Amino acid sequence: MPRANHLGIRPLNPTIGAVVSGVDLREEPATGVIDDLRAALLAHKVLFFEDQTLTPREQRDFAARFGELHTHPLYPGEDTAPEIMLLDNHPGNPTDNDNWHTDVTFLERPAMGAILYAQQVPEAGGDTLWSSMTAAYKALSQPMRGFLEGLSAVHDFSYAFPPEGLAGSNAGRERYEVARAENPPVIHPVVRSHPETGEPGLFVNSVFTSRIKGLRREESRVLLDFLNRHIQKPEFCVRWSWRPGAMAFWDNRCTQHYAVNDYLPHRRVMTRATIVGEKPFFRAAA
């Protein structure tokens, strides 16, 4: 993998995750830095940066170097940068992200990636885990991989955000109904080819995937339950302990993540930029 300028990239394990040093994300990047970060993201799937000092606008501007930004239809945005989603969790607003998931797969073009920045974190707890869907796919038997490659699944906004749920309630009824009308269920392949590397990976998750098409209801439930357990194996995962000023940039096309909800009654304040991606597809290897 090419290294430009003074970037340092330290892998956290052989499967997923690396810490990047030698870059101040507030500054105009030197020639080649963005290309190096893209290459590192493809190689490691999640990049971690420490000791950054970013305003919402600076976080937005950095994320926009990698593509168009998505504004979430329910979660609040920052006043100075509406594209930046605010995740302010405390006893009065507990997290609803403590489930394994891939972001916004209810969209026809789910996120290419996301950039999460820590503004305030508890003294202990509040970690995030990521799992490689490439590794999870490779660990399946060949017959199972072949079976899954012929399947598609329904990803449903309303399945993830029911009217009585936390996000829907906080957004208000009118905003919720508009969001639901603008985001009907979509169909994605169960196994997705990465658009840049070509590597296949699992593309179902417990939050947005409501069922697998063509299977009976019980068959779909059993298969999704198996896959949702399978992707949690420690061999596929990396766990990150946050400090203020830390940032994570993950490839949403080949990972899932889980926000550990172990810090209440303390407060955890994060901001997230979401980068629009491509319509998922599966292309069998030649």
N, C-alpha and C positions, 0 to 999 in steps of 0.2 A: 504494500500500500504506500503511495507516495506521501512524503512529508514535506510541507512547505514552510519556509521561514523558521520560526522558533517553536512551533507546536510540539507538545509532548503528548503521547497517547499511551496510557498504561492500562492494559486489559485487566479486568477484575476476575474473570475466569475464562476458560477456553470457549465457552458457548455464547455468552451474552454479557455486555457491559464493559465500558472503558471510561477512565477519567482523562479528561483533556486539560492540559495546562499550557500556559504561555500565551493566553489570548484574553484581552479585555473586550467583552462583548459590547461595550458602549461605543467603542471606537470604530472608525471606518476600517474594514478589514484589509490587510495587506494583500497584494496580488497572490492568488492561489489558495488563500485560507479557506474560502467558502468551498472550493473544489475539494480541498483536503478534508473538510468536515463532512461533506457528502460521502466521500470515500470511506471515512471512518464510520459513519452511520451505517453504511451498507455492510461493513465488515463486522461491526460490534452490536448493531441494532439499538443500543441505548448508549448515549454519551452523557457524562456527568461533568459539570463545571462547578468549581468552588470559588468562593470569595469574589463574587460579582456584585455590582451595585447598579441596579437597573430600575428606571422608572417604567411605568406601563408603556409609555410611548417608545422607549428604547427597546423594550422587549418585543413590542409589535414590529418595530423597524428591523430588528435582527431576524425575526421569524419570516418577515415578508421577503427576505433575500432567497428563501427556499420555495416560494410559491404564493398563490392567492390564499388569503386568510378567511376562515369560516367564523361567523358570529352565531353563537348558540341560541336557539329559539326560546329557551327557558331560563337558563342561568343568567344572573346579572353580569354586566360588563363594567369595566372601569370607566369613570366619568370622562377621563381625558383620552381614552382609547377603547371604544366600545367593542372592538374585536378581541380585547383581552378579557377573558372570563375570570371572575372573582370567585374563589372558593374559600369562604370564611366560615370555618366550622368550630362550634363551641356548644355547650349544653342546650342553648336555645335554637341552634341550627346544626344538628348532628349531620355527619357526612352520609351521603347515599352512594358513595363510590367504593364501599367495602365489599365489592364483588369482583371476581375476575372478569375483565371485559376488554374489548377493543373499541376505541372511541368512535362514536357517531356512525356505526355501520347501518343505521336506518336511512342513510343517504344513498342515492344512486352512485355518488362519488365520495366514498368515505375518506376520512383524513389520510393524507400521506404521512403526516407526523404531527407531533405536538411538543410544545416547549413549556415546561412547568418550572416556575420560579418560586422560591421560598422567601416570603416576607417575614413571617413570624412562625416559629415552631415551638412545640412544648420542650421542656428540658429532657424528657425521655418519651419514647414512643413516637407514633406518627410516621413510621417508615413506609416506603412504597416498594412493592415487588414487581418485577417484570419477568415474563416467561417467553421464550423463543418458540414461535409456532413452526419455524423451520425444523428445529430439533425435535419438537413434539411429533411432527409428521414423520420424520425419519425413524423415530423409535417404534412406530407401528409396524406390524407384520406386513409383508407384501400383499397378501390377500385383502387385508383391511384397507391398505392404501388404494388398491385397485377398485375396491367397492366404493370408497368415499369419492374418488375422482369422478365418478359418474353422477354425483348428486348435487342438488341445489337446495338452498335453505331460505326461509322467509325471515327477514329482519324487520322489526316492527317498532316504530316510535311508541305506540300505545302500550306495547308489551313492556317496554322499559320504563315508561312514564305514565302509569295509570292516573286517572283524574284525581284519585284520593291520595296519590303518592306525595312525597315531600317536595319534589321539584315542581310538580303541577300545582300544588297548593301555594307554594311561595310565589310562583309566577302570576297567579290570579287566573280566574276562570276564562276571561276573554282572551288573554294572551295564550293560554293553554289551548283553547279551541282553535285559534288561528294556527298555532304550531302543528296541531294534530292534522288539520285539514291540508296544510302545506307539505306534510310528510307522510304520505300513504305508505303501506308496506312495500318493500322492495325485495328482489330475489338476487342472491349472490351465490357463487359456487362454494361448496363445502371445502374444497381445496383450491387455494388461489395461487397462481403463478406470480412471483414478484416481478413487477414491470421492468425493473432494472437489472436484476441478477438472473431472472428466470427460475429461481429456486421455488419449489412448491412448499406451501405451508397451510396449516389448518386455518380456516376462516369462519368459525362459528364461535359464539360466546354466550355466557349464561344470562347476560343482561338484555341483549337485543335480538337474539335468535329465538324465534318462537316455535319453529317446527322445520322439519326436513320434508321437502316436497316428495310426493310419490310413495311415502311410507305411511302405514297405518299409525294412528295417534300413539298407541303404546310403543310401537317400534321406534318412532321418532323420539319419544321421551327417553326410552332406554338408551338409544344411541347418543343422544345429546348429553345425557347424564354421564355416560362413560367418557366422552370426549372432554367434558368440562372438568372431570376429575383427573383425567390423564394429563392435561396441560399443566397441572399444578406440581408435578414431580420436581423435587429440588434440583435434579440434574439439568433441568431446562431453565433455571431461574437465577436471578441476581436480586439482592435486597440492598436498598440504599437507605442510610440513616441521614436525615436532613439536618443541615445547619442553616441559619439565616444567610442569604446570599448565594446559596447553592441553586443549581439549575440542572434539569434533565431534559434531554432532547431524544425522543424515541421515534423509531420507524413503526408507524401504526399499521403498516401493511403486513408485518410479520411478527408482531408481539401482542401480548395481552398484559394488563397490569392490575394491581390490587392495592388500594390505599388501606393500610392497617388502622383500624378504628380502636386504638387502645389508649388514647390520651385524654379522654374526657375525665374531669371537667375542665381541662386546660384548652387553650385556643390554638388553632392552626390556620394560618392565612397563606394561601397560595394564589398565584395568578397563572393562567394558562393561555397560550396562543395555539390555535389549531390550524394546520396547513391543509388546504384542500388537495385531494389526491385524484386518482383515476378510477374509472369503473372497473371493478374486479373481473378477472377472467382466469380461466385455466387452460393451459396449453400443454398437452402431453409432450414429454421429451421425445426427440426424434430417434 
